[in-house]
Each structure stands twice: as structure tokens, then as C-alpha cells.
Amino acid sequence: MMRTLKAFDDWLQDPFITTNAPKDLLVEVWEKTVRILEELLELDIQHTRSMRDTLESYSKQDKLNPILTRLRELGSVMTSEQERTTRGGTTISF
């Protein structure tokens, strides 16, 4: 999927395409692309919110996956010095 998006982006930035395509076609592609990206963002937000709620519920019921529980414990004992020096990675909080 990422390769397809990259290829599409490259195609849209190609001067040969942009200077030879009719303006109405470019506007149509732009508007549709914006709608698709907005839908993707909404899906991401909804899914993330749903997972947060699920994890909070599981945490209260002690039903979390033991791996997640251990990662949470490890994350809560990090010192502020470790937090300042850590770059990247994944944050799990709930």
C-alpha cells in the first residue's frame, strides 16, 4: 500500500503529468485524494480510541495480555533521565 501511495505521489508531482493534464482532472484527483485521506485519518482516530477504551477495560479487569502488562510496568519505572535519552520506540499508555 505504501509503495502504491508513493508511486501515486510521484506521478502527481511529475511535471510532465501536471503540465499536460487538464485542470479539471487535477482538481478532481486532488479533491478525491483529500477525501480519502480525511477518511483514513477518521478511521485511525476511531480505531485508536476504541483500542484505548478496550485496553483500559481489560486493565481494570486484569485481562491484559501479559506482554502488554510487562511493557506497561517497564514503561512506568523509566527514570526521567532515561526518557530524555530515549529516541523513537513505542509508547503504551492507558
N, C-alpha and C positions, 0 to 999 in steps of 0.2 A: 504494500500500500504506500509506504514512504517513497519507494522508487517511482511509483506512478505519479505521486504528488510532485516530486522533484522534476520529473520529466515534463509534467504539465506546466509547472512554473517556468522551467527553462524555455519551453515553447512559447509561453506568453511574453517572455522577455526578449525573444528573438526579434531583432529589428526587421528582418525580412517579413516576419508574420505581422508585426504591429504596423508596419508602414504599408502593407498591401491588403490587410483585412479591412472590410467595410466597418465604419464606425459603429453601426447598429449591431454588428456581430460582436465586436469587442465589448460594447456596453452590455449586451445580453450575457456574455460569458462572465463579465465582472459581477453583474447583479446575481447571477446564479451561484457563482463561487462564494460570494459574501453570504448568501442564504445558507448554503451548505456548511460553511464554517461556523455560522451562528448556531445552527442545529447541532453541530459537533460539540461546540462549547456547552450548550444546554445539556446535552447528553452527559458530558463529562461532569458537570456540576451536579446533576441529578444522581448519577452513579456514585460519585464521591460522597455526597450527602447520605445516600442510602447505606453505603458501606460504613460510614462513620456511625450512623444510628445502629446498624447491626452489630458492629464491634462493641459499642457502648453497652448494648443489651447483653451480648454474650459475656462481657467483662463482669457485669453485675451478677450474672447467673453462674459465674465460674465455668463457662463453656468455651472459652477461647482456646484456639489451637495452642498447644504448649510451646511451639516455636515462637509464636507471636507474643505469648506471655513472657518468655525469656528475653526476647528483644526489647520488650517494654521495660522490663526490670533493668536490663543493661543500660538502656537509654536514660532511665531516671537516676542512675548512680554516676553518670558522667559529671566530672567536675567542670566548673566554668572554664578552666584552662584548657581542658580537652575540647570543649565546644568551640573555643576561639581558634584552635589549631586544626580542627577537622574541616575538611573541604569535601563537598559532594556527599554522596550517600543518600540514604532514605530515612525520613523521619516518620516514626509511627507514634501518633499521639491520639489519645481518646480519654 
